[in-house]
Amino acid sequence: MNELYIASIRTLDDPVFYKQAYYAMTIQRKEKIDRYHGFDDKKRSMASELLIKEALNSKGYELDELVYEFGPYGKPYLLNCPDFHFSLSHSNDYVILAVSDEQIGCDIS
């Protein structure tokens, strides 16, 4: 089964929501967010993880921590959830997440 999630990074313009969301991020994601110079890039990264957490919740996964690893071409996957396949893409104000029980890819332009 394939599912698609979409989010606007503009919801993270609210400083209170941004701060709450930042503290809900994994350590790996916070380090990545902190390396970005542009605020929109920070929000895209944060929205990506929020979408992944939403998809995991909707599928009944209960993970205390998301542990990311990266394939040979840089595609992320969750080490502690090997049967959860996903693909992320972002463009301008939007981030999309495709989820499947098999390998999947998505792109937004």
C-alpha positions in Angstrom: 0.0 0.0 0.0 1.3 3.4 -1.0 0.5 6.6 0.9 1.5 10.2 0.2 1.8 13.0 2.9 2.3 16.7 2.1 3.1 19.6 4.4 3.7 23.3 3.9 6.7 24.7 5.7 4.8 27.9 6.4 3.2 26.3 9.4 6.6 26.4 11.0 6.7 30.3 10.6 4.9 30.4 14.0 7.9 30.8 16.5 6.1 28.9 19.2 5.2 25.9 17.0 8.8 26.0 15.5 10.3 25.8 18.9 8.0 22.9 20.0 8.7 21.0 16.8 12.5 21.6 17.1 12.6 20.0 20.5 10.6 17.0 19.2 13.3 16.3 16.6 15.8 13.5 16.9 19.4 14.4 17.8 20.4 13.5 14.2 17.8 15.8 12.8 18.6 18.7 15.2 22.3 18.5 14.1 21.2 18.6 10.4 18.8 21.5 11.0 21.5 23.4 12.9 23.9 23.1 9.9 21.6 24.9 7.6 22.0 28.7 7.2 18.6 29.4 5.5 15.5 29.4 7.7 13.4 27.8 4.9 16.0 24.9 4.7 15.7 24.4 8.4 11.9 24.2 8.1 12.1 21.8 5.2 14.3 19.4 7.2 12.0 19.7 10.2 8.8 19.2 8.2 10.4 16.1 6.7 10.8 14.5 10.1 7.4 15.6 11.2 5.9 13.9 8.2 7.8 10.7 8.9 6.6 10.7 12.5 3.0 11.2 11.3 3.3 8.3 8.9 4.8 6.0 11.5 2.0 6.9 14.0 -0.7 6.3 11.4 0.8 2.8 10.7 0.9 2.0 14.4 4.7 2.1 14.9 5.8 3.2 18.3 9.5 4.1 18.2 11.2 5.9 21.0 13.9 7.2 18.6 14.3 7.3 14.9 17.7 6.0 13.8 18.5 7.1 10.3 21.0 5.4 8.0 21.8 6.2 4.4 22.0 3.9 1.4 24.9 4.0 -1.1 23.3 6.9 -3.0 22.4 8.9 0.1 18.7 7.8 0.3 17.7 7.7 4.0 16.1 4.8 5.7 15.2 3.9 9.3 17.6 1.4 10.8 15.2 0.5 13.5 12.2 0.1 11.2 13.4 -1.8 8.1 10.0 -2.6 6.7 9.0 1.1 6.6 10.0 2.4 3.1 9.8 6.1 2.4 10.9 8.8 0.0 11.1 12.5 0.7 11.1 15.4 -1.7 10.8 19.2 -1.2 10.3 22.2 -3.4 9.8 25.8 -2.3 7.1 25.8 0.5 6.2 22.1 0.3 7.6 18.8 1.5 6.1 15.4 0.4 6.6 12.0 1.8 5.8 8.8 0.0 5.4 5.6 2.1 5.1 2.0 1.1 5.7 -1.5 2.2 8.2 -1.8 -0.7 10.9 0.5 -2.1 9.4 3.8 -3.3 10.4 7.1 -4.7 8.8 10.5 -5.1 9.7 13.9 -6.5 8.1 17.3 -6.4 9.1 20.3 -8.5 
